[in-house]
Amino acid sequence: MGSPSEESFTEIYRRYFSPDEDAAEEEAVTSACTFVLQTFAHIRPPPPPRPILRRTYILRDREAANERLMKDYFDAAPVHGPNVFRRRFRMSQRLFLRINNDLENTYDFFKQRMDARGYLGFTSIQKVTSALRVLAYGNTYDINDEYLKMAEKTTRDTLEHFCYGICQLYGKRYLRNPTWNDLQKIYEVHLEKHGIPGMIGSLDCRQWRWYNCPTAWRGQHTRGDQKGPTLVLQGVASYDLWVWSAFFGVAGCFNDINTLEASPLIEGYISGTIPKAGFHANGNDYEHGYYLGDGIYPEYSIIVKTFSETFDEKRKYFKKLQESSRKDIERCFGVLQQRWHFIRNPCRMWHKDKIRMAMYACIILHNMIIEDDGKAICQNYIPEDLVELPQATTEERLANAQLLRSREIHNTLKADLVEHAWAIRPIRSNNDHDEDSEEEVGEEFEDGNFEDVGLDAGENEEEEGENEDDTEE
């Protein structure tokens, strides 16, 4: 369509701008302006097309990265030995391959597939290695770009799928409530190691700093004794540092009492889903075991606290025994944070469900490592032992809640444990004999006789350590 000529504009002016009737003047002007705007809109050139924005593709050579990874750790004669593998992967190669095979056989994400360009993607070993490196060292997601040649987004997606797979595949076994057989073994070990019967484990809470907490949520996730928003982890650990109960995700403003009341641990006793495994203490029988806690916890029948004041030798001995035995959960938290720096550093995730999945995955892997090392109290797990008990009725729930919060049972249990621990305490004569032996060893040091006290063995250990370093280099 061509542009209108000069004669056509003259004709338009005569027709619309010189009307015979004044009533049609406004309509004529409006029509003329509309025509002019449409004409100039047609003459104006169209805007240039927007450029198509595509992601930048970097040729990282993932095949070469996979070959280097296999050569370093997984070949028949790898560059790094089992000690280095254990230190960098936080587990043995046997356990690593078990997890890798289970994830690859269950989830399509961990299978090596073709991408949109027809190239092979990452192998399952590369993806599992990427997730474990992030959990172990607590680094940012782009840390694997140099060694594994994996982009930041791929590393983040891999970590999320890895944590989800660990929780789905192993959560039922490694985050289970102790069965009746498990409780009998736990009672036996704790009686031998701590000298008190009926102890299931130690109970405590730990705060995890949430760096990327949304601004609208910071008030409910901040507590006065913390520097910023946090999430609360409640755990129960036994002497072997196995985590028997984990509850994570409540707001940081919760204290230990609020967290305990909201946890499934209390609900399990009220609903009757936790098996009854009785024990005997000072001539009295109790149908449930107990947990050692600090002074903030309420006086429940399943919680044993220490004494704030001691006025006799029995109470002093039990106070020392309870406080030393309660360190199991403190040691467990320390090992968890040292093994997985991801939960030692402030959390940089945004979504609570993903944060919760990452925490539970670290706890499950922690229990798997204990079992793989042969240090678990309940080493031989039988799935048939895990029997789901029926839910209690309303009347039974009320009765269970009343027994759970009974202060009378709490005080009676504590008194019986004091008497029982004092009755089976180590004999004083044996302690005197040990002190005499230590004095004899001290005299040998003063005489200059070092042959029988292990000094040569220490020098041999240092020489062996130097040889191992030379071999590794």
Order of alpha helices (4+ residues) and beta strands (2+ residues): alpha-alpha-alpha-alpha-alpha-alpha-alpha-alpha-beta-beta-beta-alpha-alpha-beta-beta-beta-beta-alpha-alpha-alpha-alpha-alpha-alpha-alpha
